[in-house]
Amino acid sequence: MIWAVLLAPATIGVFDGWGAFRGARVCYAIARPVVAGGRRGGFASIADWPARGGGPSLHIRLSLPRDRSAPVTLTVGERRFGLVAGTRDAWAADAASDRAIVAALRSGRSMSVEAVGPRGRPFADSYALAGAATAIDAARIGCMRRR
């Protein structure tokens, strides 16, 4: 029980619908979809891994399992990004895509993640981006202070 408390992430702050947290090895901004295609929710996060170097990286947990033969697409405003995906999780294809996605999130109002479920039915998880830029910055600063 004591280990759970010691390993639990520390809250840096909550900014509109986005939270910023500091874990043992990672700091991250995270949000739940305002509209989820599935019943299980899902989440979107932007993580900063200081030991790995590089910039913030995107991780999406889909609200439903997806058909592995179908693509997963992230849309922010007019920008569309193809993601690399497993059954329930999706990521940016590379560091350049992560940078472009984070830049789009900073100026966008909403984003959606579209996929196709295992029965061939399309679904989308939609997120409000109010507070996202502040939460991303707070998470990065939270990791810098620990170094």
DSSP file (Angstrom, degrees, kcal/mol; ACC not computed):
  #  RESIDUE AA STRUCTURE BP1 BP2  ACC     N-H-->O    O-->H-N    N-H-->O    O-->H-N    TCO  KAPPA ALPHA  PHI   PSI    X-CA   Y-CA   Z-CA
    1    1 A M     >        0   0    0      0, 0.0     4,-1.3     0, 0.0     3,-0.3   0.000 360.0 360.0 360.0 -44.0    0.0    0.0    0.0
    2    2 A I  H  >  +     0   0    0      1,-0.2     4,-2.1     2,-0.2     5,-0.2   0.856 360.0  57.7 -61.9 -34.1    2.8    2.5    0.9
    3    3 A W  H  > S+     0   0    0      1,-0.2     4,-2.4     2,-0.2    -1,-0.2   0.874 100.6  56.5 -64.7 -36.4    4.4    1.8   -2.5
    4    4 A A  H  > S+     0   0    0     -3,-0.3     4,-1.1     1,-0.2    -1,-0.2   0.899 109.0  46.4 -61.1 -39.8    1.2    2.9   -4.3
    5    5 A V  H  < S+     0   0    0     -4,-1.3     3,-0.2     2,-0.2    -2,-0.2   0.909 113.9  47.8 -68.6 -42.3    1.3    6.2   -2.5
    6    6 A L  H  < S+     0   0    0     -4,-2.1    -2,-0.2     1,-0.2    -1,-0.2   0.831 117.8  41.1 -68.4 -32.4    5.1    6.7   -3.3
    7    7 A L  H  < S+     0   0    0     -4,-2.4    17,-0.4    -5,-0.2    -1,-0.2   0.565  88.1 111.4 -93.3 -10.1    4.7    5.8   -6.9
    8    8 A A  S  < S-     0   0    0     -4,-1.1     2,-0.1    -3,-0.2    14,-0.0  -0.360  78.1-103.2 -64.4 142.2    1.4    7.7   -7.5
    9    9 A P        -     0   0    0      0, 0.0     2,-0.4     0, 0.0    14,-0.3  -0.372  31.0-125.0 -66.8 145.9    1.8   10.7   -9.8
   10   10 A A  E     -A   22   0A   0     12,-3.2    12,-2.6    -3,-0.1     2,-0.4  -0.756  23.6-119.0 -90.2 135.8    1.8   14.2   -8.2
   11   11 A T  E     +A   21   0A   0     -2,-0.4    10,-0.2    10,-0.2     3,-0.1  -0.620  28.7 179.7 -75.8 125.5   -0.7   16.7   -9.4
   12   12 A I  E     -     0   0A   0      8,-3.0     2,-0.3    -2,-0.4     9,-0.2   0.833  62.2 -54.4 -88.4 -43.0    0.9   19.8  -10.9
   13   13 A G  E     -A   20   0A   0      7,-1.6     7,-3.0   122,-0.0     2,-0.4  -0.931  39.3-116.5 175.0 164.3   -2.4   21.4  -11.8
   14   14 A V  E     -A   19   0A   0     -2,-0.3     2,-0.5     5,-0.2     5,-0.3  -0.988  24.1-172.7-121.3 128.9   -5.7   21.2  -13.6
   15   15 A F  E >   -A   18   0A   0      3,-3.9     3,-2.3    -2,-0.4     2,-0.2  -0.921  60.1 -59.2-129.1 102.7   -6.3   23.6  -16.5
   16   16 A D  T 3  S-     0   0    0     -2,-0.5   115,-0.2     1,-0.3   113,-0.0  -0.452 122.6 -15.7  54.9-122.0   -9.9   23.5  -17.8
   17   17 A G  T 3  S+     0   0    0    113,-1.0    15,-0.5    -2,-0.2     2,-0.4   0.366 124.8  84.5 -91.5   6.4  -10.3   19.9  -19.0
   18   18 A W  E <   -A   15   0A   0     -3,-2.3    -3,-3.9   112,-0.2     2,-0.3  -0.895  58.6-160.4-113.9 137.8   -6.6   19.0  -19.0
   19   19 A G  E     -AB  14  30A   0     11,-2.6    11,-2.4    -2,-0.4     2,-0.4  -0.845   6.9-148.1-111.5 152.4   -4.5   17.9  -16.0
   20   20 A A  E     +AB  13  29A   0     -7,-3.0    -8,-3.0    -2,-0.3    -7,-1.6  -0.981  22.5 177.8-120.0 133.3   -0.7   18.1  -15.6
   21   21 A F  E     -AB  11  28A   0      7,-2.8     7,-2.4    -2,-0.4     2,-0.5  -0.939  23.6-144.9-137.2 154.2    1.1   15.4  -13.5
   22   22 A R  E     +AB  10  27A   0    -12,-2.6   -12,-3.2    -2,-0.3     5,-0.2  -0.982  23.3 179.2-122.0 119.4    4.6   14.4  -12.4
   23   23 A G        -     0   0    0      3,-3.7   -15,-0.1    -2,-0.5   -16,-0.0  -0.362  48.1 -83.6-104.2-171.7    5.4   10.7  -12.1
   24   24 A A  S    S+     0   0    0    -17,-0.4     3,-0.1     1,-0.2   -16,-0.1   0.867 123.5   5.0 -63.3 -38.1    8.6    8.9  -11.2
   25   25 A R  S    S+     0   0    0      1,-0.2    26,-0.4    25,-0.0     2,-0.3   0.382 127.9  46.6-127.5   0.2   10.1    9.0  -14.7
   26   26 A V        -     0   0    0     23,-0.2    -3,-3.7    24,-0.1     2,-0.4  -0.994  53.0-155.9-148.0 147.7    7.6   11.1  -16.7
   27   27 A C  E     +BC  22  48A   0     21,-2.1    21,-3.2    -2,-0.3     2,-0.3  -0.960  29.3 173.3-119.4 145.2    5.6   14.3  -16.6
   28   28 A Y  E     -BC  21  47A   0     -7,-2.4    -7,-2.8    -2,-0.4     2,-0.4  -0.997  35.0-137.2-154.7 154.0    2.4   14.6  -18.7
   29   29 A A  E     +BC  20  46A   0     17,-2.3    17,-2.4    -2,-0.3     2,-0.3  -0.912  36.1 179.6-105.1 139.5   -0.7   16.5  -19.6
   30   30 A I  E     +BC  19  45A   0    -11,-2.4   -11,-2.6    -2,-0.4     2,-0.3  -0.992  13.2 176.4-146.7 148.5   -3.8   14.4  -20.0
   31   31 A A  E     - C   0  44A   0     13,-2.1    13,-2.3    -2,-0.3   -13,-0.1  -0.989  24.6-128.1-148.2 154.4   -7.5   14.7  -20.8
   32   32 A R        -     0   0    0    -15,-0.5    11,-0.2    -2,-0.3     2,-0.1  -0.703  42.6 -96.5 -93.7 154.2  -10.5   12.6  -21.3
   33   33 A P        -     0   0    0      0, 0.0    94,-0.3     0, 0.0     3,-0.2  -0.435  17.7-144.9 -68.7 146.5  -12.6   12.9  -24.4
   34   34 A V  S    S+     0   0    0     92,-2.4     2,-0.4     1,-0.3    93,-0.2   0.767  98.4  26.2 -79.1 -26.5  -15.7   15.2  -24.1
   35   35 A V  B    S-G  126   0B   0     91,-1.6    91,-3.2     6,-0.1     2,-0.4  -0.970  80.7-165.8-134.5 119.9  -17.4   12.8  -26.5
   36   36 A A        -     0   0    0     -2,-0.4    89,-0.2    89,-0.2     6,-0.1  -0.888  20.3-147.5-108.8 136.0  -16.2    9.2  -26.6
   37   37 A G  S    S+     0   0    0     -2,-0.4     2,-0.2     4,-0.2    -1,-0.1   0.760  86.7  43.1 -68.7 -24.5  -17.1    6.8  -29.4
   38   38 A G  S    S-     0   0    0      3,-0.2     3,-0.5    26,-0.1    26,-0.2  -0.638  86.3-115.6-116.4 175.3  -17.0    3.9  -26.9
   39   39 A R  S    S+     0   0    0     -2,-0.2    25,-0.1     1,-0.2     3,-0.1   0.646 103.0  69.7 -84.9 -15.9  -18.2    3.4  -23.3
   40   40 A R  S    S-     0   0    0     23,-0.9     2,-1.3     1,-0.2    -1,-0.2   0.512  91.4-138.4 -86.8  -4.1  -14.8    3.0  -21.8
   41   41 A G        -     0   0    0     -3,-0.5    -3,-0.2    22,-0.2    22,-0.2  -0.635  20.2-159.2  92.6 -85.9  -13.6    6.6  -22.2
   42   42 A G        -     0   0    0     -2,-1.3     2,-0.3    20,-0.2    20,-0.2  -0.365   8.5-129.8  90.5-179.1  -10.0    6.6  -23.3
   43   43 A F  E     - D   0  61A   0     18,-1.7    18,-3.2   -11,-0.2     2,-0.4  -0.982   4.8-135.4-162.1 164.8   -7.6    9.6  -23.0
   44   44 A A  E     +CD  31  60A   0    -13,-2.3   -13,-2.1    -2,-0.3     2,-0.3  -0.992  28.7 179.0-124.2 136.5   -5.1   11.8  -24.8
   45   45 A S  E     -CD  30  59A   0     14,-2.7    14,-2.4    -2,-0.4     2,-0.5  -0.984  25.4-155.4-139.4 152.1   -1.8   12.6  -23.2
   46   46 A I  E     -CD  29  58A   0    -17,-2.4   -17,-2.3    -2,-0.3     2,-0.3  -0.981  28.6-166.5-122.6 113.7    1.3   14.6  -24.1
   47   47 A A  E     -CD  28  57A   0     10,-2.9    10,-2.6    -2,-0.5     2,-0.5  -0.755  18.7-155.7-109.8 149.6    4.3   13.2  -22.1
   48   48 A D  E     -C   27   0A   0    -21,-3.2   -21,-2.1    -2,-0.3     6,-0.1  -0.986   7.9-169.6-121.2 117.4    7.8   14.5  -21.4
   49   49 A W    >>  -     0   0    0     -2,-0.5     3,-1.2     6,-0.3     4,-1.0  -0.852   0.9-170.4-108.1  93.3   10.4   11.7  -20.6
   50   50 A P  G >4 S+     0   0    0      0, 0.0     3,-0.6     0, 0.0    -1,-0.2   0.852  83.4  55.2 -56.1 -39.4   13.5   13.6  -19.3
   51   51 A A  G 34 S+     0   0    0    -26,-0.4   -25,-0.1     1,-0.2    -2,-0.0   0.778 109.8  47.8 -66.7 -25.2   15.7   10.5  -19.3
   52   52 A R  G <4 S-     0   0    0     -3,-1.2    -1,-0.2     1,-0.2     2,-0.0   0.653  99.3-148.8 -87.5 -17.3   14.9    9.8  -23.0
   53   53 A G    <<  +     0   0    0     -4,-1.0    -4,-0.3    -3,-0.6    -1,-0.2  -0.253  51.5  91.9  73.1-171.1   15.5   13.4  -24.2
   54   54 A G  S    S-     0   0    0     -6,-0.1    -1,-0.1    -4,-0.1     3,-0.1  -0.201  78.4 -66.0  77.2-174.2   13.6   14.9  -27.1
   55   55 A G  S    S-     0   0    0      1,-0.2    -6,-0.3    -7,-0.1    -8,-0.1  -0.224  70.6 -48.5-101.7-168.8   10.4   16.8  -26.8
   56   56 A P        -     0   0    0      0, 0.0     2,-0.4     0, 0.0    -1,-0.2  -0.273  54.6-151.3 -62.0 147.5    6.8   16.0  -25.7
   57   57 A S  E     -D   47   0A   0    -10,-2.6   -10,-2.9    -3,-0.1     2,-0.3  -0.973   9.0-124.9-129.3 142.4    5.2   12.9  -27.2
   58   58 A L  E     +D   46   0A   0     -2,-0.4    34,-0.6   -12,-0.2     2,-0.3  -0.575  24.1 178.6 -83.4 139.4    1.6   12.1  -28.0
   59   59 A H  E     -DE  45  91A   0    -14,-2.4   -14,-2.7    -2,-0.3     2,-0.4  -0.968   6.2-168.6-139.2 128.2   -0.2    9.0  -26.6
   60   60 A I  E     -DE  44  90A   0     30,-2.8    30,-2.2    -2,-0.3     2,-0.6  -0.959   9.8-160.1-115.6 131.5   -3.9    8.2  -27.3
   61   61 A R  E     -DE  43  89A   0    -18,-3.2   -18,-1.7    -2,-0.4    28,-0.2  -0.957  26.1-135.9-106.3 112.6   -5.9    5.5  -25.6
   62   62 A L        -     0   0    0     26,-3.4   -20,-0.2    -2,-0.6   -26,-0.0  -0.316   7.5-131.4 -68.9 150.0   -8.9    4.8  -27.8
   63   63 A S  S    S+     0   0    0    -22,-0.2   -23,-0.9   -21,-0.1   -21,-0.2   0.665  92.9  26.9 -75.8 -15.9  -12.3    4.5  -26.2
   64   64 A L  S    S-     0   0    0    -26,-0.2     2,-0.1   -25,-0.1    -2,-0.1  -0.961  93.9 -97.3-137.4 154.7  -12.9    1.3  -28.2
   65   65 A P        -     0   0    0      0, 0.0     2,-0.3     0, 0.0    23,-0.2  -0.442  47.3-137.2 -63.9 151.5  -10.6   -1.4  -29.7
   66   66 A R        -     0   0    0     21,-2.1     2,-0.6    51,-0.2    51,-0.3  -0.764  18.9 -99.3-112.6 159.4  -10.0   -0.8  -33.3
   67   67 A D    >   -     0   0    0     49,-3.6     3,-2.1    -2,-0.3    49,-0.3  -0.674  35.1-140.9 -69.5 118.8   -9.9   -2.9  -36.4
   68   68 A R  T 3  S+     0   0    0     -2,-0.6    -1,-0.1     1,-0.3    17,-0.1   0.653  98.4  58.6 -64.3 -14.9   -6.2   -3.4  -36.8
   69   69 A S  T 3  S+     0   0    0     47,-0.1    -1,-0.3     2,-0.1    -2,-0.0   0.583  93.9  81.5 -88.4  -9.4   -6.5   -3.0  -40.6
   70   70 A A  S <  S-     0   0    0     -3,-2.1    46,-0.1    46,-0.2    -4,-0.0  -0.714  81.7-116.5 -98.2 146.7   -8.0    0.4  -40.4
   71   71 A P        -     0   0    0      0, 0.0     2,-0.5     0, 0.0    45,-0.3  -0.295  15.3-135.8 -74.4 163.2   -6.0    3.7  -39.9
   72   72 A V  E     -H   83   0B   0     11,-0.6    11,-2.7    43,-0.1     2,-0.4  -0.993  23.6-167.4-118.1 127.6   -6.2    6.0  -36.9
   73   73 A T  E     -HI  82 114B   0     41,-2.3    41,-3.0    -2,-0.5     2,-0.5  -0.959  12.2-155.2-123.5 132.8   -6.4    9.7  -37.7
   74   74 A L  E     -HI  81 113B   0      7,-2.9     7,-2.9    -2,-0.4     2,-0.5  -0.906  13.8-166.1-102.5 129.5   -6.0   12.7  -35.4
   75   75 A T  E     +HI  80 112B   0     37,-2.9    37,-2.2    -2,-0.5     2,-0.4  -0.976  13.6 174.6-121.3 127.4   -7.6   15.9  -36.6
   76   76 A V  E >   -HI  79 111B   0      3,-2.5     3,-2.3    -2,-0.5     2,-0.2  -0.955  69.4 -52.2-128.8 110.4   -6.9   19.3  -35.1
   77   77 A G  T 3  S-     0   0    0     33,-0.8    31,-0.0    -2,-0.4    28,-0.0  -0.446 123.2 -19.7  59.3-125.6   -8.7   22.1  -37.0
   78   78 A E  T 3  S+     0   0    0     -2,-0.2     2,-0.3    -3,-0.1    -1,-0.3   0.512 118.5  99.6 -89.0  -7.0   -7.8   21.6  -40.6
   79   79 A R  E <   -H   76   0B   0     -3,-2.3    -3,-2.5    25,-0.1     2,-0.4  -0.648  52.7-167.7 -87.8 136.3   -4.7   19.5  -39.9
   80   80 A R  E     -H   75   0B   0     -2,-0.3     2,-0.4    -5,-0.2    -5,-0.2  -0.977   1.7-170.0-123.7 137.1   -4.9   15.7  -40.1
   81   81 A F  E     -H   74   0B   0     -7,-2.9    -7,-2.9    -2,-0.4     2,-0.4  -0.991  18.0-138.0-129.1 126.9   -2.2   13.4  -38.8
   82   82 A G  E     -H   73   0B   0     -2,-0.4    11,-0.5    -9,-0.2     2,-0.3  -0.695  28.0-152.4 -78.3 133.0   -2.0    9.6  -39.4
   83   83 A L  E     -H   72   0B   0    -11,-2.7   -11,-0.6    -2,-0.4     2,-0.4  -0.749  16.0-121.1-107.8 154.9   -1.1    7.8  -36.2
   84   84 A V  E     -F   91   0A   0      7,-2.7     7,-2.8    -2,-0.3     2,-0.4  -0.802  47.1-175.3 -87.0 132.6    0.8    4.6  -35.6
   85   85 A A  E     -F   90   0A   0     -2,-0.4     5,-0.2     5,-0.2     2,-0.1  -0.966  31.4-166.0-142.2 149.9   -1.6    2.3  -33.6
   86   86 A G        -     0   0    0      3,-3.1   -20,-0.1    -2,-0.4     0, 0.0  -0.152  63.7 -68.3-100.6-154.8   -2.1   -0.9  -31.8
   87   87 A T  S    S+     0   0    0      1,-0.1   -21,-2.1    -2,-0.1   -23,-0.1   0.912 127.8   2.4 -69.0 -42.5   -5.5   -2.3  -30.8
   88   88 A R  S    S+     0   0    0    -23,-0.2   -26,-3.4   -25,-0.0     2,-0.3   0.523 122.1  66.5-121.2 -10.9   -6.3    0.4  -28.2
   89   89 A D  E     -E   61   0A   0    -28,-0.2    -3,-3.1   -30,-0.0     2,-0.3  -0.857  52.8-174.3-120.8 150.3   -3.3    2.8  -28.3
   90   90 A A  E     -EF  60  85A   0    -30,-2.2   -30,-2.8    -2,-0.3     2,-0.3  -0.989   2.6-179.1-143.5 150.4   -2.0    5.2  -30.9
   91   91 A W  E     -EF  59  84A   0     -7,-2.8    -7,-2.7    -2,-0.3   -32,-0.2  -0.911  38.4 -85.5-141.6 163.8    1.1    7.5  -31.2
   92   92 A A        -     0   0    0    -34,-0.6    -9,-0.1    -2,-0.3     3,-0.1  -0.427  40.7-122.0 -67.1 151.6    2.7   10.0  -33.5
   93   93 A A  S    S-     0   0    0    -11,-0.5     2,-0.3     1,-0.1    -1,-0.1   0.804  81.3 -16.0 -69.1 -30.2    4.8    8.3  -36.2
   94   94 A D  S  > S-     0   0    0      1,-0.1     4,-2.2     0, 0.0     5,-0.1  -0.942  78.2 -81.8-163.0 177.5    8.0   10.2  -35.3
   95   95 A A  H  > S+     0   0    0     -2,-0.3     4,-2.4     1,-0.2     5,-0.2   0.862 123.9  54.7 -62.7 -37.5    9.5   13.1  -33.4
   96   96 A A  H  > S+     0   0    0      1,-0.2     4,-2.1     2,-0.2    -1,-0.2   0.903 109.2  48.2 -64.1 -39.5    8.7   15.6  -36.2
   97   97 A S  H  > S+     0   0    0      2,-0.2     4,-2.7     1,-0.2    -2,-0.2   0.902 108.9  53.9 -66.5 -40.5    5.1   14.5  -36.1
   98   98 A D  H  X S+     0   0    0     -4,-2.2     4,-2.7     1,-0.2     5,-0.2   0.932 109.6  48.0 -56.9 -46.1    5.0   14.9  -32.3
   99   99 A R  H  X S+     0   0    0     -4,-2.4     4,-2.2     1,-0.2    -2,-0.2   0.916 112.9  47.6 -62.2 -43.2    6.3   18.5  -32.7
  100  100 A A  H  X S+     0   0    0     -4,-2.1     4,-2.2     2,-0.2    -1,-0.2   0.892 112.8  49.0 -65.9 -39.6    3.7   19.3  -35.4
  101  101 A I  H  X S+     0   0    0     -4,-2.7     4,-2.7     2,-0.2    -2,-0.2   0.937 111.2  48.6 -65.8 -46.6    0.8   17.8  -33.3
  102  102 A V  H  X S+     0   0    0     -4,-2.7     4,-1.9     1,-0.2    -2,-0.2   0.907 111.1  51.1 -61.8 -40.8    1.8   19.7  -30.2
  103  103 A A  H  X S+     0   0    0     -4,-2.2     4,-1.0    -5,-0.2    -1,-0.2   0.916 111.4  47.8 -61.5 -42.4    2.0   22.9  -32.2
  104  104 A A  H >X S+     0   0    0     -4,-2.2     4,-1.2     1,-0.2     3,-0.6   0.901 109.2  53.5 -65.6 -40.3   -1.5   22.3  -33.6
  105  105 A L  H 3< S+     0   0    0     -4,-2.7     3,-0.3     1,-0.2    28,-0.3   0.880 102.9  58.8 -61.0 -37.8   -2.9   21.5  -30.2
  106  106 A R  H 3< S+     0   0    0     -4,-1.9    -1,-0.2     1,-0.2    -2,-0.2   0.815 117.0  31.0 -62.4 -31.1   -1.6   24.8  -28.8
  107  107 A S  H << S+     0   0    0     -4,-1.0    -1,-0.2    -3,-0.6    -2,-0.2   0.473 103.4  95.2-107.9  -2.9   -3.6   26.8  -31.4
  108  108 A G     <  -     0   0    0     -4,-1.2     3,-0.1    -3,-0.3   -32,-0.0  -0.408  57.6-152.4 -89.2 164.7   -6.6   24.5  -31.8
  109  109 A R  S    S-     0   0    0      1,-0.4    20,-2.5    -2,-0.1    21,-0.4   0.705  79.1  -0.1-101.0 -30.2  -10.0   24.6  -30.1
  110  110 A S  E     - J   0 128B   0     18,-0.3   -33,-0.8    19,-0.2    -1,-0.4  -0.978  58.0-159.1-153.5 162.6  -10.8   20.9  -30.4
  111  111 A M  E     -IJ  76 127B   0     16,-2.3    16,-3.2    -2,-0.3     2,-0.3  -0.978   5.4-160.6-141.8 156.2   -9.3   17.6  -31.7
  112  112 A S  E     -IJ  75 126B   0    -37,-2.2   -37,-2.9    -2,-0.3     2,-0.5  -0.986   9.7-150.0-137.2 150.8  -10.8   14.3  -32.7
  113  113 A V  E     -IJ  74 125B   0     12,-2.4    12,-2.1    -2,-0.3     2,-0.4  -0.981  20.3-164.2-120.2 118.8   -9.3   10.8  -33.1
  114  114 A E  E     +IJ  73 124B   0    -41,-3.0   -41,-2.3    -2,-0.5     2,-0.3  -0.847  19.9 145.3-110.5 140.2  -11.1    8.7  -35.7
  115  115 A A  E     - J   0 123B   0      8,-2.4     8,-2.7    -2,-0.4     2,-0.4  -0.895  43.0-107.6-153.1-179.7  -10.9    4.9  -36.1
  116  116 A V  E     - J   0 122B   0     -2,-0.3   -49,-3.6   -45,-0.3   -46,-0.2  -0.985  31.7-129.9-121.9 130.2  -12.9    1.9  -37.1
  117  117 A G    >   -     0   0    0      4,-3.0     3,-2.2    -2,-0.4   -51,-0.2  -0.186  33.9 -95.5 -72.3 169.5  -14.1   -0.6  -34.5
  118  118 A P  T 3  S+     0   0    0      0, 0.0    -1,-0.1     0, 0.0   -52,-0.1   0.709 124.5  55.7 -61.9 -20.7  -13.6   -4.4  -35.0
  119  119 A R  T 3  S-     0   0    0      2,-0.2    -2,-0.1   -52,-0.0   -53,-0.0   0.273 124.0-101.2 -94.1  10.9  -17.1   -4.8  -36.4
  120  120 A G  S <  S+     0   0    0     -3,-2.2   -54,-0.0     1,-0.3     0, 0.0   0.550  79.6 135.3  85.3   7.7  -16.4   -2.2  -39.1
  121  121 A R        -     0   0    0      1,-0.0    -4,-3.0    -5,-0.0    -1,-0.3  -0.803  52.1-130.0 -94.5 123.4  -18.3    0.6  -37.4
  122  122 A P  E     + J   0 116B   0      0, 0.0     2,-0.3     0, 0.0    -6,-0.3  -0.347  30.0 178.9 -67.0 149.3  -16.4    4.0  -37.4
  123  123 A F  E     - J   0 115B   0     -8,-2.7    -8,-2.4   -59,-0.0     2,-0.3  -0.975  12.6-157.7-146.0 160.9  -16.0    5.9  -34.1
  124  124 A A  E     - J   0 114B   0     -2,-0.3     2,-0.5   -10,-0.2   -10,-0.2  -0.999   9.0-152.0-141.2 142.2  -14.5    9.1  -32.9
  125  125 A D  E     - J   0 113B   0    -12,-2.1   -12,-2.4    -2,-0.3     2,-0.4  -0.973  22.2-158.3-110.5 125.8  -13.2   10.5  -29.6
  126  126 A S  E     -GJ  35 112B   0    -91,-3.2   -92,-2.4    -2,-0.5   -91,-1.6  -0.869   7.2-168.0-113.4 140.8  -13.4   14.3  -29.4
  127  127 A Y  E     - J   0 111B   0    -16,-3.2   -16,-2.3    -2,-0.4     2,-0.3  -0.963  19.6-133.6-127.7 139.1  -11.4   16.5  -27.0
  128  128 A A  E     - J   0 110B   0     -2,-0.4   -18,-0.3   -18,-0.2   -19,-0.1  -0.732  14.1-154.7 -83.0 141.7  -11.7   20.2  -26.1
  129  129 A L    >>  +     0   0    0    -20,-2.5     3,-2.1    -2,-0.3     4,-0.5   0.385  50.0 125.8-103.0   3.6   -8.3   21.8  -26.2
  130  130 A A  T 34 S+     0   0    0    -21,-0.4  -113,-1.0     1,-0.3  -112,-0.2  -0.473  86.0  12.6 -60.4 126.5   -9.0   24.6  -23.7
  131  131 A G  T 3> S+     0   0    0     -2,-0.2     4,-2.5  -115,-0.2    -1,-0.3   0.256  96.1 111.6  90.3 -11.6   -6.2   24.3  -21.1
  132  132 A A  H <> S+     0   0    0     -3,-2.1     4,-2.7     1,-0.2     5,-0.2   0.940  76.9  47.1 -62.7 -48.7   -4.1   21.9  -23.2
  133  133 A A  H  X S+     0   0    0     -4,-0.5     4,-2.4   -28,-0.3    -1,-0.2   0.912 114.2  48.0 -60.9 -42.6   -1.2   24.3  -23.9
  134  134 A T  H  > S+     0   0    0      2,-0.2     4,-2.7     1,-0.2    -1,-0.2   0.914 112.8  48.1 -64.5 -42.7   -1.0   25.4  -20.2
  135  135 A A  H  X S+     0   0    0     -4,-2.5     4,-2.3     2,-0.2    -2,-0.2   0.898 111.2  50.6 -65.7 -40.3   -1.1   21.7  -19.0
  136  136 A I  H  X S+     0   0    0     -4,-2.7     4,-2.1     2,-0.2    -2,-0.2   0.935 113.6  45.3 -61.6 -46.3    1.6   20.7  -21.5
  137  137 A D  H  X S+     0   0    0     -4,-2.4     4,-2.6    -5,-0.2     5,-0.2   0.910 111.8  51.7 -64.0 -42.7    3.8   23.6  -20.4
  138  138 A A  H  X S+     0   0    0     -4,-2.7     4,-2.4     1,-0.2    -1,-0.2   0.893 109.7  50.0 -62.3 -40.2    3.2   22.9  -16.7
  139  139 A A  H  X S+     0   0    0     -4,-2.3     4,-1.7     2,-0.2    -1,-0.2   0.917 111.2  48.6 -64.7 -43.4    4.2   19.2  -17.2
  140  140 A R  H  X S+     0   0    0     -4,-2.1     4,-2.0     1,-0.2    -2,-0.2   0.923 113.4  46.8 -62.6 -44.0    7.4   20.2  -19.0
  141  141 A I  H  X S+     0   0    0     -4,-2.6     4,-2.4     1,-0.2    -1,-0.2   0.891 107.5  58.1 -65.3 -38.4    8.3   22.7  -16.2
  142  142 A G  H  X S+     0   0    0     -4,-2.4     4,-0.7     1,-0.2    -1,-0.2   0.870 109.5  44.1 -58.7 -38.1    7.5   20.1  -13.6
  143  143 A C  H  X S+     0   0    0     -4,-1.7     4,-0.9     2,-0.2     3,-0.3   0.848 110.6  54.7 -75.9 -34.1   10.0   17.7  -15.1
  144  144 A M  H >< S+     0   0    0     -4,-2.0     3,-0.6     1,-0.2    -2,-0.2   0.894 104.3  54.8 -64.9 -39.3   12.6   20.5  -15.5
  145  145 A R  H 3< S+     0   0    0     -4,-2.4    -1,-0.2     1,-0.2    -2,-0.2   0.781 105.1  54.0 -65.9 -25.9   12.4   21.4  -11.8
  146  146 A R  H 3<        0   0    0     -4,-0.7    -1,-0.2    -3,-0.3    -2,-0.2   0.737 360.0 360.0 -80.7 -23.1   13.1   17.8  -10.8
  147  147 A R    <<        0   0    0     -4,-0.9    -1,-0.2    -3,-0.6    -2,-0.1   0.501 360.0 360.0 -65.0 360.0   16.4   17.6  -12.8
